[in-house]
């Protein structure tokens, strides 16, 4: 990590706050050998118990990417009756579409697609681009959370299995990606920069989360934290067992997300998402610092490919390439430049963690 995170601090040893926090707190939630094996067995038993008498034991959010695909594989290997749900926002890569179909067929799991209203979603994405903030992909994050919970309640399912994990995603600065569930922030951006009033888009804020978690009893489960998880090994297994195909880069299962994380954030904010990923992997011993620094000598994108992606994205959003370029060139801003609910949400989530500090399942 470096000062592309404006809030970063370093101790006298040159260690940053992200790594020290990870090693002090979050590392305890990653795979711990026999302890994690026992916890996973108990978790699987709980999921099967709550699914008894129902068609499915759990919902698995499936994007066609490495993490979600491997999470679906692990769930199936442990005998769970999986309902795979894909939130379709119109940006799927061809490889991701094929991966989703292959996973559903090879694992013999049921599959549902939750399709967003394109006109509303397109307007939302343009709004977040015009706001000139790093959270350009927040509309997708919210829609994923909302769609998975809606489908879970529809079938009476109590557990949603996510591909999120500490091994590769345990470190992420707030200024790089602020809380997607802050609806004050979200609604202000759409009202200020959007053209449409949202009628169909599935929002997901703190109150929605409380409703699903406390009243409907729906839990988010990060199953990859309970198993040994190394990306290259997971990819090899998926390719061999499920005919899975790599799509060319982190989060490139979505053409839009891949472009935002590789080109847009680096070019506009100096944010290289690989720093956070590599830092997480270094903390869990998956790679060395020297290996990470060597990779970081190259840019996170290929110039020719990025230019092609720009033209594709601009056209799909209904913008000229000149309009899209002018948006990218707007002065960078952060979530703090807009009305938000950071203080209240921080207090609520911190209080929750203290009360349920032993809980490893929740999305809080």
C-alpha positions as CSV (number, residue, x, y, z in Angstrom):
1,X,0.0,0.0,0.0
2,X,1.0,3.6,-0.5
3,X,-0.3,7.2,-0.2
4,X,-2.8,6.7,-3.0
5,X,-4.9,6.1,0.1
6,X,-5.0,9.6,1.6
7,X,-5.8,8.2,5.1
8,X,-2.9,5.7,5.3
9,X,-0.6,5.9,8.3
10,X,2.7,4.1,9.0
11,X,4.3,3.1,12.3
12,X,8.0,3.3,13.2
13,X,8.6,0.0,11.4
14,X,7.2,1.3,8.2
15,X,4.1,-0.9,8.5
16,X,0.8,0.6,7.3
17,X,-2.4,0.7,9.3
18,X,-4.1,-1.7,6.8
19,X,-1.6,-4.5,7.3
20,X,-1.4,-4.1,11.0
21,X,-5.2,-4.1,11.3
22,X,-5.4,-7.2,9.1
23,X,-2.8,-9.1,11.1
24,X,-4.3,-8.0,14.4
25,X,-7.9,-8.6,13.6
26,X,-9.0,-9.9,10.2
27,X,-6.3,-12.6,9.9
28,X,-8.2,-14.5,12.7
29,X,-11.1,-14.9,10.3
30,X,-9.1,-16.6,7.5
31,X,-8.5,-20.3,7.2
32,X,-7.0,-21.7,10.4
33,X,-6.5,-25.4,9.7
34,X,-8.4,-27.8,11.9
35,X,-10.2,-25.0,13.7
36,X,-11.7,-23.7,10.5
37,X,-12.5,-27.3,9.3
38,X,-14.5,-27.8,12.5
39,X,-16.3,-24.4,12.1
40,X,-17.1,-25.2,8.5
41,X,-18.6,-28.5,9.4
42,X,-20.8,-26.8,12.0
43,X,-21.8,-24.2,9.5
44,X,-22.7,-26.7,6.8
45,X,-24.8,-28.5,9.4
46,X,-26.6,-25.3,10.3
47,X,-27.3,-24.4,6.7
48,X,-28.7,-27.9,6.0
49,X,-30.9,-27.7,9.1
50,X,-32.4,-24.4,8.1
51,X,-33.0,-25.7,4.6
52,X,-34.8,-28.8,5.8
53,X,-38.2,-29.3,4.1
54,X,-37.3,-26.6,1.5
55,X,-36.2,-26.8,-2.1
56,X,-32.8,-25.2,-1.5
57,X,-30.4,-24.9,1.4
58,X,-28.7,-21.7,0.3
59,X,-28.4,-19.0,-2.4
60,X,-25.0,-18.6,-4.0
61,X,-24.3,-15.3,-5.8
62,X,-22.6,-16.3,-9.1
63,X,-20.8,-13.9,-11.4
64,X,-18.7,-16.4,-13.3
65,X,-15.6,-15.0,-11.7
66,X,-13.0,-17.0,-9.7
67,X,-14.2,-16.3,-6.2
68,X,-18.0,-16.9,-6.7
69,X,-17.4,-19.9,-8.9
70,X,-15.1,-21.5,-6.3
71,X,-17.6,-20.7,-3.6
72,X,-20.3,-22.5,-5.5
73,X,-18.0,-25.5,-6.0
74,X,-17.2,-25.7,-2.3
75,X,-20.9,-25.4,-1.3
76,X,-21.8,-28.2,-3.7
77,X,-18.8,-30.4,-2.5
78,X,-20.3,-30.2,1.0
79,X,-23.6,-31.5,-0.1
80,X,-25.6,-28.2,-0.1
81,X,-28.6,-27.8,-2.3
82,X,-27.6,-24.6,-4.1
83,X,-29.7,-22.0,-5.9
84,X,-27.2,-20.1,-8.0
85,X,-28.3,-16.5,-8.6
86,X,-26.7,-14.1,-11.1
87,X,-27.4,-10.4,-11.0
88,X,-27.4,-9.4,-14.7
89,X,-26.6,-5.7,-15.2
90,X,-25.9,-5.9,-18.9
91,X,-22.1,-6.0,-18.6
92,X,-21.3,-9.7,-18.6
93,X,-18.2,-10.8,-20.5
94,X,-18.8,-13.7,-22.9
95,X,-16.5,-15.9,-20.7
96,X,-18.5,-15.2,-17.6
97,X,-21.8,-16.2,-19.3
98,X,-20.3,-19.5,-20.4
99,X,-18.8,-20.0,-17.0
100,X,-22.1,-19.6,-15.3
101,X,-23.8,-22.0,-17.6
102,X,-21.0,-24.6,-17.2
103,X,-21.1,-24.3,-13.4
104,X,-24.8,-24.8,-13.3
105,X,-24.7,-27.8,-15.6
106,X,-21.6,-29.5,-14.2
107,X,-22.7,-29.1,-10.6
108,X,-26.4,-29.8,-11.4
109,X,-27.6,-26.8,-9.5
110,X,-30.6,-24.6,-10.2
111,X,-29.9,-21.2,-11.6
112,X,-31.8,-17.9,-11.7
113,X,-30.9,-14.6,-13.3
114,X,-32.0,-11.3,-11.7
115,X,-32.1,-8.8,-14.6
116,X,-31.9,-5.1,-14.0
117,X,-33.9,-2.4,-15.8
118,X,-31.2,-1.2,-18.3
119,X,-32.4,2.4,-18.7
120,X,-32.5,3.1,-15.0
121,X,-29.2,1.3,-14.4
122,X,-27.5,3.1,-17.2
123,X,-28.6,6.4,-15.8
124,X,-27.3,5.4,-12.4
125,X,-23.9,4.5,-13.7
126,X,-23.6,7.8,-15.6
127,X,-24.6,9.6,-12.4
128,X,-21.8,8.0,-10.4
129,X,-19.3,8.7,-13.2
130,X,-20.3,12.4,-13.3
131,X,-19.9,12.5,-9.5
132,X,-16.2,11.9,-10.2
133,X,-15.7,9.5,-7.3
134,X,-13.9,6.1,-7.0
135,X,-17.2,4.3,-6.3
136,X,-18.2,4.2,-9.9
137,X,-19.4,0.6,-9.5
138,X,-21.5,1.1,-6.4
139,X,-24.8,0.7,-8.3
140,X,-23.7,-2.9,-9.1
141,X,-22.7,-3.6,-5.5
142,X,-26.1,-2.5,-4.2
143,X,-28.0,-4.4,-6.9
144,X,-26.1,-7.6,-6.1
145,X,-26.9,-7.4,-2.4
146,X,-30.5,-6.6,-3.0
147,X,-31.1,-9.2,-5.6
148,X,-29.6,-12.0,-3.5
149,X,-31.6,-11.1,-0.5
150,X,-34.9,-10.8,-2.5
151,X,-34.4,-14.2,-4.0
152,X,-33.5,-15.8,-0.6
153,X,-36.7,-14.5,1.0
154,X,-38.7,-15.6,-2.1
155,X,-37.7,-19.2,-1.4
156,X,-37.5,-19.0,2.4
157,X,-33.7,-19.5,2.3
158,X,-31.8,-18.4,5.4
159,X,-28.2,-18.4,4.1
160,X,-26.5,-16.5,1.2
161,X,-23.1,-17.7,0.3
162,X,-20.7,-15.1,-1.1
163,X,-17.3,-15.4,-2.8
164,X,-16.0,-12.5,-0.6
165,X,-12.9,-13.5,1.3
166,X,-10.1,-12.2,3.5
167,X,-7.3,-14.0,1.6
168,X,-7.6,-11.6,-1.4
169,X,-10.0,-8.9,-0.2
170,X,-9.2,-8.3,3.4
171,X,-7.6,-4.9,2.7
172,X,-9.5,-2.1,1.0
173,X,-9.2,1.6,2.0
174,X,-12.5,3.4,2.7
175,X,-11.4,6.2,0.3
176,X,-11.0,3.7,-2.5
177,X,-14.5,2.2,-2.1
178,X,-16.8,3.8,0.4
179,X,-19.8,2.0,2.0
180,X,-22.2,1.0,-0.8
181,X,-25.1,0.8,1.7
182,X,-25.0,4.6,2.5
183,X,-28.3,5.6,0.9
184,X,-28.0,9.2,1.8
185,X,-24.8,9.3,-0.3
186,X,-26.3,7.1,-3.0
187,X,-29.6,9.1,-3.3
188,X,-27.9,12.4,-3.4
189,X,-25.7,11.4,-6.3
190,X,-28.6,10.2,-8.3
191,X,-30.7,13.2,-7.5
192,X,-27.8,15.6,-8.4
193,X,-26.5,14.0,-11.5
194,X,-29.2,11.6,-12.8
195,X,-32.0,12.2,-15.2
196,X,-34.4,9.5,-14.1
197,X,-36.3,8.9,-10.9
198,X,-35.6,5.3,-9.8
199,X,-38.7,3.1,-9.8
200,X,-37.4,-0.4,-10.5
201,X,-33.8,-0.4,-9.2
202,X,-33.3,-2.6,-6.2
203,X,-31.7,-0.4,-3.5
204,X,-30.1,-1.8,-0.4
205,X,-29.3,0.3,2.7
206,X,-28.9,-0.2,6.4
207,X,-32.6,-0.6,7.1
208,X,-32.9,-3.2,4.3
209,X,-30.0,-5.1,5.8
210,X,-31.6,-5.0,9.3
211,X,-34.9,-6.2,7.9
212,X,-33.4,-9.2,6.1
213,X,-30.9,-10.1,8.9
214,X,-33.0,-9.5,12.1
215,X,-36.6,-10.1,10.9
216,X,-36.1,-12.6,8.0
217,X,-33.1,-14.4,9.6
218,X,-31.0,-14.2,6.4
219,X,-27.3,-14.5,6.9
220,X,-24.4,-13.8,4.6
221,X,-21.7,-16.6,4.7
222,X,-18.2,-16.1,3.4
223,X,-17.4,-19.7,2.9
224,X,-13.9,-19.1,1.3
225,X,-12.7,-17.9,4.8
226,X,-13.2,-21.5,6.1
227,X,-11.1,-23.3,3.4
228,X,-7.6,-23.0,2.0
229,X,-8.0,-20.5,-0.8
230,X,-5.3,-19.6,-3.3
231,X,-6.4,-18.1,-6.6
232,X,-4.1,-19.9,-9.0
233,X,-5.0,-23.3,-7.5
234,X,-8.7,-22.5,-7.5
235,X,-8.5,-21.5,-11.2
236,X,-6.7,-24.7,-12.1
237,X,-9.4,-26.8,-10.3
238,X,-12.3,-24.9,-11.9
239,X,-10.8,-25.3,-15.4
240,X,-10.3,-29.0,-14.8
241,X,-13.6,-29.8,-13.0
242,X,-16.1,-27.3,-14.5
243,X,-14.7,-26.3,-17.9
244,X,-14.2,-22.8,-16.4
245,X,-12.5,-20.2,-18.6
246,X,-10.4,-17.2,-17.4
247,X,-11.6,-13.8,-18.6
248,X,-8.4,-11.8,-18.5
249,X,-8.1,-9.8,-15.3
250,X,-9.5,-9.1,-11.8
251,X,-13.2,-8.7,-12.0
252,X,-13.2,-8.8,-15.9
253,X,-16.1,-11.2,-15.7
254,X,-17.9,-7.8,-15.9
255,X,-16.5,-5.6,-18.7
256,X,-17.5,-2.5,-16.9
257,X,-16.0,-3.5,-13.5
258,X,-12.8,-4.6,-15.1
259,X,-12.4,-1.3,-16.9
260,X,-13.2,0.7,-13.8
261,X,-10.8,-1.1,-11.6
262,X,-7.9,-1.4,-14.0
263,X,-8.0,1.8,-16.0
264,X,-10.5,4.4,-14.6
265,X,-9.3,4.3,-11.0
266,X,-5.6,4.2,-11.9
267,X,-5.9,7.0,-14.5
268,X,-8.2,9.3,-12.6
269,X,-7.2,8.7,-8.9
270,X,-3.9,6.9,-9.0
271,X,-5.5,3.9,-7.4
272,X,-4.1,0.6,-8.3
273,X,-6.4,-2.1,-6.9
274,X,-3.6,-4.7,-7.2
275,X,-2.0,-3.0,-4.2
276,X,-4.9,-3.9,-1.9
277,X,-5.1,-7.5,-3.3
278,X,-1.4,-8.1,-3.1
279,X,-1.2,-6.7,0.4
280,X,-4.0,-9.1,1.5
281,X,-2.1,-12.0,-0.1
282,X,1.2,-11.0,1.5
283,X,-0.5,-10.9,4.9
284,X,-1.8,-14.4,4.5
285,X,1.5,-15.7,3.1
286,X,0.2,-16.4,-0.5
287,X,2.9,-14.2,-2.2
288,X,6.0,-12.3,-1.2
289,X,6.3,-8.5,-1.1
290,X,9.1,-8.8,-3.7
291,X,6.9,-10.7,-6.1
292,X,4.1,-8.1,-5.7
293,X,6.4,-5.1,-6.2
294,X,7.7,-6.7,-9.4
295,X,4.2,-7.0,-10.8
296,X,3.4,-3.4,-9.8
297,X,6.2,-2.1,-12.1
298,X,3.7,-2.6,-15.0
299,X,0.5,-0.7,-15.4
300,X,-2.8,-2.4,-14.4
301,X,-4.1,-2.1,-17.9
302,X,-3.1,-2.6,-21.5
303,X,-3.3,0.7,-23.4
304,X,-4.8,-0.6,-26.7
305,X,-7.3,-2.7,-24.8
306,X,-8.3,0.2,-22.6
307,X,-9.0,2.4,-25.6
308,X,-11.1,-0.3,-27.1
309,X,-13.0,-0.7,-23.8
310,X,-13.6,3.1,-23.6
311,X,-15.3,3.1,-27.0
312,X,-17.4,0.1,-26.1
313,X,-18.5,1.4,-22.7
314,X,-19.2,5.0,-24.0
315,X,-21.4,3.5,-26.8
316,X,-23.3,1.2,-24.5
317,X,-24.0,4.1,-22.0
318,X,-25.2,6.3,-24.9
319,X,-22.3,8.7,-24.7
320,X,-20.0,9.9,-27.4
321,X,-16.3,9.1,-26.8
322,X,-15.7,12.8,-26.3
323,X,-18.4,13.0,-23.6
324,X,-17.0,9.9,-21.8
325,X,-13.4,11.3,-22.0
326,X,-14.6,14.6,-20.5
327,X,-16.2,12.8,-17.6
328,X,-13.0,10.8,-17.0
329,X,-11.1,14.1,-17.0
330,X,-13.3,15.8,-14.3
331,X,-11.5,16.8,-11.1
332,X,-11.4,13.8,-8.8
333,X,-13.6,13.8,-5.7
334,X,-14.2,11.6,-2.6
335,X,-17.3,10.5,-0.8
336,X,-16.6,13.2,1.8
337,X,-17.3,15.9,-0.9
338,X,-21.0,14.8,-0.8
339,X,-23.7,14.4,1.9
340,X,-23.3,11.0,3.5
341,X,-24.3,9.0,6.6
342,X,-20.8,7.9,7.6
343,X,-20.9,8.8,11.3
344,X,-24.2,7.2,12.0
345,X,-23.5,4.0,10.0
346,X,-20.0,3.7,11.6
347,X,-21.6,3.9,15.1
348,X,-24.3,1.3,14.2
349,X,-21.9,-1.2,12.7
350,X,-19.2,-0.7,15.4
351,X,-21.9,-1.3,18.1
352,X,-23.1,-4.4,16.2
353,X,-19.6,-5.9,16.0
354,X,-19.1,-5.4,19.7
355,X,-22.4,-7.1,20.5
356,X,-21.8,-10.0,18.1
357,X,-18.0,-10.0,18.1
358,X,-17.8,-13.8,17.8
359,X,-20.1,-14.0,14.8
360,X,-18.3,-14.8,11.6
361,X,-21.3,-15.1,9.3
362,X,-22.8,-11.7,9.1
363,X,-22.5,-9.1,6.5
364,X,-22.0,-6.3,9.0
